[in-house]
Amino acid sequence: MKDGLLESGTTLELLEAQAASGFMVDPVNNRYLTVSDAYNKRLFGPEFKDKLLSAEKAVTGYKLPGTDKVISLFQAIERGLVEKAHGIRLLEAQIASGGIIDPEHSHRIDVNVAYKRGYFDKEMNATLTDQNVEAQCFFDPNTDEKLTYLELKKRCITDKKTGFILLPITKELASTLKNTRRKRRVIIVDPVTNKEMTVRVAYDKGFIDYETFLELSEQECEWEEITITNPDGSTEFLINDKKTGKHSVAQDVPDSHSGISSRSITLASHVETRGAQEPVGAIFDTESIEKITISEALNRGLVDSITAQRLLEAQACTGGIIDPTNGHRHSIQEAISLGIITADMAPKLKIAQKAFFGFEDVKTRKKMSAAQAIKEMWLPYEAGHRFLEFQVVTGGLYDPEMDCRITIEEAVNRGWLNVRAGQNLQDIMNHTKNLTCPKTKLKISYKEALDNCLVEESNGLKMLQASSVSSSGISSPYNVASAPGSTTGSRSGSRRSSRRNSLDLGSPASLSTSHYSRTYSTSFSTK
């Protein structure tokens, strides 16, 4: 990870798999260690310690709150002490390394035997034995492909001397950039002298009126085409209007502009965000060049179900589900009636909504925050911590009783959080990478998702870019006849499809005054 070969999220997943399977591996000294011993030997940093100690409980067992009874990993999942997706990942690691660990008797047993003994239900048994998509909880750092832990191990090599299983990693190539700056200028041609002149000169000499001068000036623009070639061979195409500072984005731009449909979304110029900010409100489909709801992105296969749920949770726990058409917030039921989300999403989002409206204390009738609910064990730690991270990066922890945001420092002073938990939340750059980027397919944190968003100028809506797994070419929003800054396009009579650096102007249009007949054309230059 320190050498840049692994993302921190992938590193944590692999270390958790070791902890949940019995021991941490010291490959240099050929030793197996407990999490505490491995930490003392500096096999990992303090940012991973608490999470690995938690993963180790998959071996030693989870203590049932209020009792001395030790329960298994699946029982902890059932009781909400461990989030299901995370629990499946730990069970996957155990199965791939020899079998489910029975914490009560401290030995491994086969999956089928564990099922017969009632360690987990029929649904979980199907997930673990059928190797379905839900069980694909790990990423191959070389291909970013989602795999089961067993599939990942099959791609490893075995050290003949030590017997350790090693995952080969090839260093990723850097992306390359190619910038081309272009201009479009409108030229007025005097048919009598055949001389060319700029729009300004033509107006100053009285050849065109002021209204025509304004119309033609609007067509003049200068833009920069930036082609980014990624390590996997795919390309991204950005157009930056140098005149207005606005930009548009597409991927894998084809050579021909034939059959391009016109879509327009005005993006705000990038500014550094301070204080409260809106969560991710929509997905920007880079293939169809349109903004869509997160639910629609899930239907199109642009985002996976877990990422879709996380993005909607972030909306729900910070004020409500966002309508991408206008940026307005709605309750879960309102969002269903408006078609923003589907009814089957509601049960998974209700607990996140409570993180905003509050968890009501049955005795005092006061509304508890998500942080307080975690402390009182009304809210599972992993889900609750996720909600707290969402709130922190969008402006602060939410106090439902006072209907306002508060700082982490204030939450610590109130006793909502201990100092260590406050420090972890404050360390935004090391927040959990619990999302899969719908564009790069890499694991990212919610803060990284916000930083990668496009922002719509009209309503400040944040749109997370997404593309399909396929790297096939897609249509570009760019058309030389309506380049950035143009409102009316080329004034030429014919605009046939052309390659990017050429334009068929067709028959020139004519302008008439009382003394002269003028023609004008559009010229392009490349720097």
CORNOR-V447023 format. One record per residue. N is the residue number from 0. RES is the residue in one small letter. PSI is psi in whole degrees, 0 to 359 (999 if undefined). OMEGA is omega in degrees with one decimal (NA if undefined). Layout:
n | res | psi | omega
N | RES | PSI | OMEGA
N | RES | PSI | OMEGA
//
This chain:
n | res | psi | omega
0 | m | 317 | -180.0
1 | k | 333 | 178.5
2 | d | 3 | 178.4
3 | g | 12 | -179.4
4 | l | 336 | -179.3
5 | l | 142 | 170.5
6 | e | 153 | -178.1
7 | s | 325 | 179.0
8 | g | 317 | 177.9
9 | t | 321 | 177.8
10 | t | 314 | -179.8
11 | l | 318 | -179.1
12 | e | 318 | -179.6
13 | l | 322 | 177.7
14 | l | 321 | 177.6
15 | e | 323 | 178.6
16 | a | 321 | 176.4
17 | q | 311 | -177.2
18 | a | 319 | -177.6
19 | a | 347 | -178.7
20 | s | 356 | 175.6
21 | g | 314 | -175.2
22 | f | 156 | 169.0
23 | m | 144 | -175.8
24 | v | 128 | 171.8
25 | d | 94 | -173.7
26 | p | 340 | -178.7
27 | v | 315 | -177.5
28 | n | 7 | 177.2
29 | n | 52 | -177.2
30 | r | 153 | 172.5
31 | y | 130 | -173.1
32 | l | 157 | 169.4
33 | t | 169 | 180.0
34 | v | 316 | -179.3
35 | s | 316 | 179.3
36 | d | 320 | 179.6
37 | a | 323 | 178.0
38 | y | 318 | 178.7
39 | n | 331 | 177.8
40 | k | 2 | 177.8
41 | r | 39 | 175.1
42 | l | 342 | 175.6
43 | f | 166 | -176.0
44 | g | 171 | -178.3
45 | p | 338 | -179.1
46 | e | 342 | -178.8
47 | f | 349 | -168.9
48 | k | 306 | -176.0
49 | d | 320 | -177.9
50 | k | 327 | 178.5
51 | l | 325 | 174.4
52 | l | 323 | 177.0
53 | s | 318 | 178.9
54 | a | 328 | -179.5
55 | e | 338 | 178.4
56 | k | 342 | 175.0
57 | a | 340 | 178.1
58 | v | 312 | -174.9
59 | t | 342 | 179.9
60 | g | 159 | -179.6
61 | y | 132 | -179.8
62 | k | 126 | 179.5
63 | l | 126 | -177.1
64 | p | 131 | 177.7
65 | g | 358 | 179.8
66 | t | 176 | 174.7
67 | d | 7 | -177.0
68 | k | 135 | 178.2
69 | v | 129 | -179.0
70 | i | 162 | -177.3
71 | s | 174 | 180.0
72 | l | 314 | -178.5
73 | f | 321 | 177.2
74 | q | 324 | 177.2
75 | a | 324 | 176.3
76 | i | 315 | -179.6
77 | e | 322 | -176.4
78 | r | 3 | 176.8
79 | g | 9 | 178.3
80 | l | 335 | 177.4
81 | v | 132 | 178.7
82 | e | 142 | -173.2
83 | k | 310 | -177.3
84 | a | 320 | 179.1
85 | h | 320 | 179.3
86 | g | 320 | 178.0
87 | i | 320 | 179.6
88 | r | 320 | 179.5
89 | l | 320 | 177.2
90 | l | 321 | 177.6
91 | e | 316 | -179.3
92 | a | 320 | 179.3
93 | q | 315 | -178.8
94 | i | 316 | -177.4
95 | a | 340 | -178.0
96 | s | 13 | 173.4
97 | g | 346 | 178.4
98 | g | 167 | 178.9
99 | i | 136 | -179.6
100 | i | 126 | 176.2
101 | d | 106 | -175.5
102 | p | 335 | -178.2
103 | e | 319 | -178.0
104 | h | 359 | 175.7
105 | s | 48 | 173.3
106 | h | 167 | -179.0
107 | r | 148 | 176.2
108 | i | 155 | 179.8
109 | d | 153 | -178.7
110 | v | 314 | -178.9
111 | n | 322 | 178.1
112 | v | 317 | 179.5
113 | a | 321 | 179.2
114 | y | 316 | -179.7
115 | k | 329 | 179.1
116 | r | 357 | 177.2
117 | g | 21 | 179.2
118 | y | 332 | 175.3
119 | f | 164 | -172.5
120 | d | 182 | -176.0
121 | k | 319 | -179.1
122 | e | 315 | 179.2
123 | m | 323 | 178.7
124 | n | 319 | 178.5
125 | a | 320 | 179.3
126 | t | 318 | -175.3
127 | l | 332 | -176.3
128 | t | 331 | -177.8
129 | d | 350 | -179.6
130 | q | 47 | -178.6
131 | n | 184 | -174.8
132 | v | 324 | -177.9
133 | e | 333 | -179.4
134 | a | 354 | 179.3
135 | q | 84 | -171.9
136 | c | 359 | -175.6
137 | f | 157 | -179.5
138 | f | 136 | 170.1
139 | d | 114 | -176.1
140 | p | 345 | 179.1
141 | n | 325 | -174.7
142 | t | 351 | -175.3
143 | d | 23 | -179.6
144 | e | 137 | 178.0
145 | k | 130 | -176.3
146 | l | 163 | 166.7
147 | t | 165 | -179.6
148 | y | 326 | 178.7
149 | l | 319 | 178.2
150 | e | 322 | 178.7
151 | l | 321 | 179.6
152 | k | 328 | 179.4
153 | k | 340 | 178.8
154 | r | 2 | -179.0
155 | c | 168 | 173.3
156 | i | 156 | -178.3
157 | t | 128 | 176.2
158 | d | 120 | -174.7
159 | k | 329 | -177.5
160 | k | 315 | -173.5
161 | t | 339 | -175.8
162 | g | 1 | 179.2
163 | f | 143 | 178.2
164 | i | 122 | -173.8
165 | l | 136 | 178.5
166 | l | 114 | 178.8
167 | p | 139 | 178.4
168 | i | 130 | 175.2
169 | t | 134 | -177.4
170 | k | 133 | -177.6
171 | e | 140 | 178.0
172 | l | 151 | -179.6
173 | a | 153 | 175.6
174 | s | 152 | 178.2
175 | t | 147 | -178.3
176 | l | 143 | 173.6
177 | k | 120 | -177.4
178 | n | 135 | 174.6
179 | t | 126 | 178.9
180 | r | 133 | -178.3
181 | r | 155 | 176.7
182 | k | 152 | 169.7
183 | r | 124 | -178.8
184 | r | 142 | 176.3
185 | v | 127 | -177.9
186 | i | 132 | 175.6
187 | i | 130 | -178.9
188 | v | 125 | 176.5
189 | d | 113 | -176.4
190 | p | 341 | 179.6
191 | v | 310 | -177.9
192 | t | 348 | -178.0
193 | n | 22 | 179.3
194 | k | 146 | 177.3
195 | e | 148 | 177.3
196 | m | 157 | 178.2
197 | t | 167 | 178.5
198 | v | 320 | -178.3
199 | r | 315 | 179.9
200 | v | 319 | 179.8
201 | a | 322 | 179.0
202 | y | 316 | -179.9
203 | d | 327 | -179.4
204 | k | 359 | 176.8
205 | g | 15 | -179.3
206 | f | 332 | 177.9
207 | i | 154 | 179.2
208 | d | 175 | -174.1
209 | y | 321 | -179.8
210 | e | 317 | 178.1
211 | t | 322 | 177.4
212 | f | 314 | 179.7
213 | l | 317 | -178.3
214 | e | 316 | -178.6
215 | l | 327 | 179.3
216 | s | 325 | 179.8
217 | e | 336 | -179.1
218 | q | 343 | 179.5
219 | e | 136 | -179.5
220 | c | 166 | 175.8
221 | e | 129 | -178.1
222 | w | 162 | -178.7
223 | e | 126 | 176.3
224 | e | 123 | -178.9
225 | i | 117 | 178.0
226 | t | 121 | 180.0
227 | i | 121 | 176.8
228 | t | 117 | -178.2
229 | n | 163 | -178.8
230 | p | 332 | -179.0
231 | d | 4 | 178.2
232 | g | 346 | 178.8
233 | s | 156 | -178.9
234 | t | 151 | 173.1
235 | e | 145 | -177.1
236 | f | 116 | 179.8
237 | l | 141 | 176.3
238 | i | 119 | -178.2
239 | n | 115 | 179.2
240 | d | 112 | -176.2
241 | k | 338 | -177.6
242 | k | 317 | -176.1
243 | t | 342 | -177.6
244 | g | 359 | 179.7
245 | k | 158 | -177.7
246 | h | 159 | 174.7
247 | s | 165 | -173.3
248 | v | 146 | 173.2
249 | a | 179 | 177.9
250 | q | 150 | 173.8
251 | d | 64 | -176.1
252 | v | 126 | 178.9
253 | p | 164 | -179.2
254 | d | 325 | -175.6
255 | s | 148 | 179.3
256 | h | 16 | -179.1
257 | s | 145 | 175.2
258 | g | 23 | -178.9
259 | i | 127 | 176.1
260 | s | 149 | -174.9
261 | s | 124 | 173.7
262 | r | 148 | -177.4
263 | s | 121 | 171.8
264 | i | 119 | -178.9
265 | t | 125 | -177.1
266 | l | 144 | 179.0
267 | a | 150 | 174.7
268 | s | 148 | -177.3
269 | h | 128 | 173.8
270 | v | 150 | 179.1
271 | e | 127 | -176.5
272 | t | 132 | 176.6
273 | r | 147 | 177.9
274 | g | 208 | -176.2
275 | a | 144 | 175.7
276 | q | 159 | -178.2
277 | e | 151 | 175.6
278 | p | 178 | 176.0
279 | v | 122 | -174.0
280 | g | 343 | -176.5
281 | a | 173 | 175.5
282 | i | 136 | 176.5
283 | f | 109 | -179.3
284 | d | 108 | -176.2
285 | t | 351 | 177.3
286 | e | 314 | -180.0
287 | s | 355 | -179.0
288 | i | 60 | 178.4
289 | e | 156 | 174.9
290 | k | 140 | -178.2
291 | i | 163 | 177.2
292 | t | 161 | 177.9
293 | i | 324 | 177.7
294 | s | 317 | 178.9
295 | e | 323 | 177.8
296 | a | 324 | 176.6
297 | l | 318 | 178.9
298 | n | 325 | -179.4
299 | r | 354 | -178.9
300 | g | 18 | -179.6
301 | l | 333 | 175.3
302 | v | 151 | 177.4
303 | d | 166 | -173.5
304 | s | 323 | -179.0
305 | i | 315 | 178.8
306 | t | 319 | 177.8
307 | a | 316 | 179.4
308 | q | 317 | -179.7
309 | r | 316 | -179.2
310 | l | 321 | 178.6
311 | l | 325 | 174.8
312 | e | 318 | -179.6
313 | a | 323 | 176.4
314 | q | 312 | -175.5
315 | a | 321 | -175.6
316 | c | 1 | 177.7
317 | t | 11 | 174.8
318 | g | 347 | 178.9
319 | g | 165 | 179.8
320 | i | 136 | -173.9
321 | i | 134 | 172.6
322 | d | 112 | -175.9
323 | p | 340 | -177.8
324 | t | 331 | -177.5
325 | n | 355 | 178.9
326 | g | 4 | -178.9
327 | h | 152 | 179.6
328 | r | 148 | 179.6
329 | h | 157 | 172.3
330 | s | 170 | -179.0
331 | i | 314 | -178.4
332 | q | 319 | 177.9
333 | e | 320 | -179.8
334 | a | 324 | 177.3
335 | i | 314 | -178.5
336 | s | 331 | 178.6
337 | l | 354 | 178.8
338 | g | 15 | 179.9
339 | i | 322 | 175.0
340 | i | 165 | 178.2
341 | t | 159 | -175.2
342 | a | 329 | -178.0
343 | d | 349 | 177.6
344 | m | 338 | -172.2
345 | a | 311 | -177.2
346 | p | 326 | -178.0
347 | k | 343 | -175.9
348 | l | 347 | -175.4
349 | k | 321 | -179.1
350 | i | 327 | 176.5
351 | a | 323 | 178.2
352 | q | 325 | 177.5
353 | k | 332 | 178.2
354 | a | 341 | 176.9
355 | f | 312 | -177.4
356 | f | 342 | 175.9
357 | g | 151 | 175.0
358 | f | 116 | -174.2
359 | e | 125 | 175.8
360 | d | 121 | -174.2
361 | v | 336 | -178.8
362 | k | 309 | -174.4
363 | t | 345 | -176.8
364 | r | 12 | 177.2
365 | k | 153 | 179.8
366 | k | 124 | 179.3
367 | m | 145 | 175.7
368 | s | 171 | 177.9
369 | a | 320 | -179.7
370 | a | 318 | 178.5
371 | q | 322 | -179.8
372 | a | 324 | 176.4
373 | i | 316 | -178.4
374 | k | 323 | 179.8
375 | e | 2 | 178.8
376 | m | 29 | 172.8
377 | w | 343 | -177.9
378 | l | 125 | 178.8
379 | p | 139 | -172.7
380 | y | 311 | -173.6
381 | e | 315 | 178.0
382 | a | 316 | -179.4
383 | g | 317 | 179.4
384 | h | 324 | 177.6
385 | r | 316 | 179.2
386 | f | 321 | 179.4
387 | l | 320 | 178.2
388 | e | 318 | 178.5
389 | f | 317 | -178.3
390 | q | 319 | -177.8
391 | v | 313 | -175.1
392 | v | 349 | 176.8
393 | t | 10 | 172.8
394 | g | 348 | 178.9
395 | g | 163 | 178.8
396 | l | 146 | -174.2
397 | y | 131 | 176.5
398 | d | 102 | -176.5
399 | p | 335 | -179.8
400 | e | 319 | -178.7
401 | m | 354 | 179.5
402 | d | 52 | -179.9
403 | c | 168 | 176.0
404 | r | 149 | 175.1
405 | i | 161 | -179.9
406 | t | 164 | 176.9
407 | i | 320 | 179.9
408 | e | 318 | 179.4
409 | e | 323 | 178.3
410 | a | 322 | 176.9
411 | v | 317 | 179.6
412 | n | 328 | 179.2
413 | r | 348 | -178.6
414 | g | 9 | 177.2
415 | w | 323 | -176.6
416 | l | 150 | 169.0
417 | n | 171 | -174.6
418 | v | 319 | -178.1
419 | r | 316 | 179.0
420 | a | 322 | 177.8
421 | g | 319 | 178.9
422 | q | 320 | 179.3
423 | n | 319 | 178.7
424 | l | 325 | -179.7
425 | q | 331 | -178.7
426 | d | 74 | -172.6
427 | i | 325 | -176.9
428 | m | 343 | 179.1
429 | n | 22 | 175.0
430 | h | 158 | -175.9
431 | t | 133 | 175.5
432 | k | 82 | -175.0
433 | n | 13 | 176.3
434 | l | 154 | 170.1
435 | t | 118 | -178.0
436 | c | 122 | -177.7
437 | p | 356 | 178.5
438 | k | 310 | -176.8
439 | t | 344 | -177.2
440 | k | 19 | 176.5
441 | l | 157 | 177.0
442 | k | 132 | -179.8
443 | i | 160 | 174.3
444 | s | 170 | 179.6
445 | y | 326 | 176.7
446 | k | 318 | 178.5
447 | e | 324 | 177.1
448 | a | 316 | 178.4
449 | l | 318 | -178.8
450 | d | 334 | -177.6
451 | n | 0 | -174.4
452 | c | 150 | 164.2
453 | l | 151 | -178.6
454 | v | 124 | 179.0
455 | e | 132 | -172.2
456 | e | 324 | -172.5
457 | s | 325 | -175.7
458 | n | 5 | 178.5
459 | g | 13 | -178.1
460 | l | 130 | 177.8
461 | k | 128 | -177.7
462 | m | 122 | 178.6
463 | l | 124 | -177.0
464 | q | 142 | -178.7
465 | a | 148 | 174.8
466 | s | 158 | 180.0
467 | s | 168 | 179.4
468 | v | 328 | -179.1
469 | s | 143 | 178.3
470 | s | 20 | -179.8
471 | s | 156 | -176.8
472 | g | 152 | 178.3
473 | i | 164 | -179.9
474 | s | 147 | 179.1
475 | s | 145 | 175.7
476 | p | 352 | -175.4
477 | y | 132 | 176.9
478 | n | 127 | -176.3
479 | v | 339 | 179.1
480 | a | 348 | 177.1
481 | s | 58 | -177.4
482 | a | 168 | -179.1
483 | p | 134 | 178.7
484 | g | 347 | -177.9
485 | s | 138 | 177.8
486 | t | 337 | -176.9
487 | t | 352 | -180.0
488 | g | 189 | -179.9
489 | s | 144 | 179.3
490 | r | 2 | -179.9
491 | s | 155 | -174.9
492 | g | 331 | -177.2
493 | s | 137 | 177.9
494 | r | 82 | 179.1
495 | r | 161 | 178.2
496 | s | 141 | -176.9
497 | s | 166 | 173.7
498 | r | 166 | -168.6
499 | r | 326 | -173.5
500 | n | 12 | -179.8
501 | s | 158 | -179.8
502 | l | 128 | 176.1
503 | d | 110 | -175.9
504 | l | 344 | 178.3
505 | g | 208 | -179.1
506 | s | 130 | -178.5
507 | p | 143 | 175.7
508 | a | 161 | -176.6
509 | s | 145 | 172.6
510 | l | 137 | -177.7
511 | s | 139 | 170.2
512 | t | 183 | -177.6
513 | s | 342 | -175.7
514 | h | 331 | -171.5
515 | y | 156 | 168.5
516 | s | 122 | -174.2
517 | r | 148 | 168.2
518 | t | 150 | 175.8
519 | y | 152 | -178.6
520 | s | 169 | 179.5
521 | t | 129 | 179.7
522 | s | 148 | 179.3
523 | f | 142 | 174.6
524 | s | 148 | -179.6
525 | t | 131 | 177.0
526 | k | 999 | NA
//
